[in-house]
């Protein structure tokens, strides 16, 4: 595949890890994946599932930062899963590659079919996801691989969050990034499965409308929803990241304060 598809090798976390990505087609990981990875703050031995992992940027970012984390990258597209597998073979990723695996699976499968696809019941301490969050009518593209990664389907959040609840241990943490317009769908999908939800709106600059939101929630928690202080990416009139956002982007800081009751990995 690498001989027929143009690709790039991109460094993240200031060179702490690298990933191979398609060039000119498909989804290319960037700031969203790094912000998502920053939501996992757990120094214990833990198991993490990255649903819809693409080339694996978010899951690898977690593995590169947390030395005891074991990460499984779940991706439905064989092409993107191949990028993730080949990325793990890069010498630049040798420090954590043994703790990361790739599984080709449809995360919307249910019950026995889901388990048989490699998504076991009550196994993971954290589930992270960056699901397709553009409305199907937005940003139409002839690139089928990119369309699959970007465009929502009906009931998407309910299906993905249902799977997260099934594969997560009691007290485990769900973390996701999405558009603010999806807040009602996400709250409804969490339903009685998750509580203690924390939402952070992400604004490009002071005074500008939010374009993304970070969400964490705890399986089985009865704590109430809370909105955290907004996260501002750039100062007015600047394209440079604020100091805190730059720390998140480069793996020098985490952005989760949820109090978890997850049991340590055996």
C-alpha positions as a printed Julia matrix, in Angstrom:
266×3 Matrix{Float64}:
   0.0     0.0    0.0
   2.83    2.39   0.82
   4.02    2.21  -2.81
   0.72    3.35  -4.29
  -0.51    5.94  -1.78
   1.3     9.22  -1.27
   2.04    9.69   2.42
   3.9    11.8    4.93
   5.66   11.04   8.19
   4.69   13.65  10.77
   6.19   14.36  14.2
   4.02   15.06  17.26
   4.81   16.07  20.84
   7.99   17.75  19.6
   9.26   14.55  18.04
   8.37   12.14  20.83
   6.43   10.08  18.31
   5.78   10.01  14.56
   2.91    8.76  12.43
   2.49    7.95   8.76
  -0.54    9.61   7.17
  -2.07    9.73   3.69
  -1.22   12.85   1.72
  -3.98   14.6   -0.17
  -6.74   12.23   0.91
  -8.33   10.75   4.01
  -8.23   12.27   7.48
  -5.0    13.85   8.7
  -4.51   14.11  12.45
  -3.7    17.41  14.1
  -4.61   19.53  17.08
  -7.94   17.77  17.74
  -6.15   14.46  18.33
  -3.65   16.03  20.71
  -6.36   17.77  22.74
  -8.28   14.49  22.94
  -5.17   12.67  24.18
  -4.65   15.31  26.88
  -7.93   14.27  28.53
  -6.36   11.04  29.79
  -4.52   11.64  33.06
  -3.73    8.33  34.75
  -0.32    7.28  36.04
  -1.46    3.76  36.95
  -1.26    0.71  34.72
  -4.36    1.12  32.58
  -5.93   -0.05  29.35
  -7.12    2.51  26.81
  -9.27    2.11  23.7
  -9.08    4.67  20.9
 -12.28    4.29  18.86
 -12.09    5.39  15.23
  -8.36    5.82  15.65
  -7.47    6.59  12.04
  -3.67    6.55  11.75
  -3.47    6.36  15.55
  -2.31    9.85  16.56
  -4.45   10.27  19.7
  -3.81    6.78  21.07
  -0.09    7.02  20.39
   0.01   10.43  22.08
  -1.42    8.83  25.21
   1.03    5.93  25.06
   3.98    8.29  24.53
   3.03   10.35  27.6
   1.84    7.61  29.99
   4.51    4.94  30.45
   2.17    2.35  32.0
  -0.68    2.69  29.5
  -1.62   -0.11  27.1
  -3.52    1.24  24.08
  -5.68   -0.49  21.48
  -6.39    1.46  18.29
  -9.74    0.5   16.74
 -10.23    1.5   13.11
 -12.75    0.28  10.53
 -10.81    1.35   7.42
  -8.16   -1.24   6.44
  -6.17    1.52   4.76
  -6.01    3.73   7.85
  -5.34    0.73  10.1
  -2.37   -0.08   7.85
  -0.98    3.42   8.38
  -1.26    2.89  12.14
   0.47   -0.5   12.02
   3.33    0.8    9.91
   3.67    3.83  12.18
   4.23    1.51  15.13
   7.16   -0.07  13.26
   8.98    3.26  12.98
  12.13    3.39  15.14
  10.95    6.78  16.42
   8.09    4.97  18.2
  10.12    2.14  19.73
   9.69    3.49  23.27
   5.99    2.6   23.37
   5.16    0.47  20.31
   5.06   -2.76  22.34
   2.21   -1.26  24.4
   0.06   -0.32  21.39
  -1.95   -2.64  19.15
  -4.23   -2.13  16.15
  -7.58   -3.84  15.62
  -9.71   -3.48  12.49
 -13.27   -3.31  13.81
 -16.57   -1.5   13.36
 -17.19    0.2   16.71
 -20.95    0.26  16.09
 -21.27   -3.52  16.36
 -23.38   -4.87  19.22
 -23.3    -7.66  21.74
 -21.68  -10.92  20.55
 -20.65   -9.46  17.18
 -18.83   -6.63  18.96
 -16.97   -9.0   21.29
 -16.01  -11.29  18.4
 -14.64   -8.26  16.53
 -12.2    -7.62  19.38
 -14.13   -5.19  21.6
 -14.47   -7.09  24.91
 -16.93   -6.33  27.71
 -15.73   -4.23  30.69
 -12.08   -4.33  29.73
 -10.83   -0.76  29.33
 -10.21    1.92  31.94
 -10.39    4.75  29.4
 -12.13    5.09  26.05
 -11.24    8.04  23.83
 -12.92    9.01  20.58
 -12.81   11.64  17.87
 -15.86   10.52  15.88
 -16.98   12.08  12.59
 -18.7    15.28  13.72
 -19.5    17.29  10.6
 -23.09   17.35   9.4
 -23.45   15.13   6.35
 -24.36   18.21   4.28
 -21.28   20.17   5.31
 -17.94   20.18   3.51
 -18.9    17.72   0.81
 -15.83   15.95  -0.55
 -15.3    13.44  -3.37
 -12.72   11.68  -1.17
 -14.65    8.72   0.26
 -12.0     8.03   2.9
 -12.18   11.6    4.16
 -15.99   11.66   4.02
 -16.19    8.54   6.17
 -13.86   10.1    8.75
 -15.6    13.49   8.86
 -19.34   13.13   8.17
 -21.78   12.07  10.89
 -24.41    9.43  10.35
 -27.74    9.32  12.15
 -27.4     8.04  15.71
 -23.6     8.11  15.56
 -23.01    9.37  19.11
 -25.5     6.92  20.58
 -23.8     4.0   18.82
 -20.25    4.99  19.71
 -21.02    5.9   23.32
 -23.03    2.7   23.78
 -19.95    0.75  22.73
 -17.75    2.81  25.04
 -20.02    1.95  27.96
 -19.99   -1.74  27.1
 -16.2    -2.12  26.84
 -15.32    0.06  29.85
 -14.89   -1.03  33.46
 -17.23    0.55  36.05
 -15.85    3.95  36.96
 -13.9     4.21  33.7
 -13.57    7.5   31.86
 -15.01    8.41  28.47
 -13.2    11.24  26.65
 -14.17   12.8   23.33
 -13.86   15.88  21.15
 -16.75   17.16  19.04
 -18.48   20.25  17.7
 -20.53   22.28  20.21
 -23.63   21.73  18.05
 -23.59   18.07  19.12
 -23.84   18.74  22.85
 -27.49   17.65  23.12
 -26.83   14.41  21.22
 -23.84   13.6   23.42
 -25.69   14.26  26.68
 -28.6    12.13  25.49
 -26.27    9.32  24.4
 -24.53    9.28  27.78
 -27.96    8.96  29.43
 -27.81    6.74  32.5
 -24.55    5.09  31.35
 -22.3     8.0   32.3
 -22.34   10.84  34.81
 -19.97   13.45  36.16
 -19.82   14.92  32.68
 -17.4    17.82  32.22
 -17.6    19.99  29.1
 -14.99   22.49  27.98
 -15.75   24.81  25.06
 -12.79   25.6   22.8
 -12.62   29.11  21.32
 -10.17   30.15  18.59
  -9.58   33.56  20.22
 -11.15   35.75  22.92
 -14.58   36.92  21.8
 -14.93   34.3   19.03
 -17.54   31.54  19.08
 -16.54   28.06  20.21
 -15.61   25.65  17.4
 -14.93   22.48  19.39
 -15.67   21.04  22.81
 -13.91   18.53  25.03
 -16.1    16.12  27.0
 -15.28   13.65  29.75
 -17.7    11.45  31.69
 -17.48    8.57  34.16
 -19.25    5.24  33.72
 -21.85    4.75  36.45
 -21.29    8.15  38.08
 -24.28   10.06  39.46
 -22.45   13.39  39.62
 -23.98   16.34  37.82
 -22.93   17.92  34.56
 -20.43   20.79  34.84
 -19.03   23.29  32.36
 -15.36   24.06  32.84
 -13.71   27.37  32.05
 -13.38   27.8   28.27
 -10.14   26.94  26.52
  -8.82   29.72  24.24
  -6.43   28.58  21.53
  -4.79   31.87  20.47
  -4.45   35.4   21.76
  -6.28   38.17  19.9
  -4.66   38.82  16.54
  -2.25   35.89  16.85
  -1.89   32.44  15.3
   0.48   31.21  18.01
  -0.98   28.88  20.63
  -1.4    30.14  24.16
   1.16   28.68  26.56
  -1.28   26.22  28.15
  -2.64   25.01  24.81
   0.92   24.57  23.53
   1.66   22.42  26.61
  -1.4    20.27  25.88
  -0.51   19.99  22.21
   3.01   18.83  22.98
   2.2    16.39  25.78
   3.64   18.49  28.59
   0.3    18.74  30.41
  -2.99   16.88  30.81
  -6.46   18.38  30.89
  -8.58   16.01  32.96
  -9.73   16.68  36.48
 -12.47   14.03  36.65
 -12.18   12.0   39.85
 -12.16    8.41  38.68
 -12.9     5.3   40.67
 -11.47    2.89  38.11
  -9.76   -0.15  39.53
  -6.08   -0.7   38.64
  -5.27   -3.02  35.78
  -4.58   -6.57  37.03
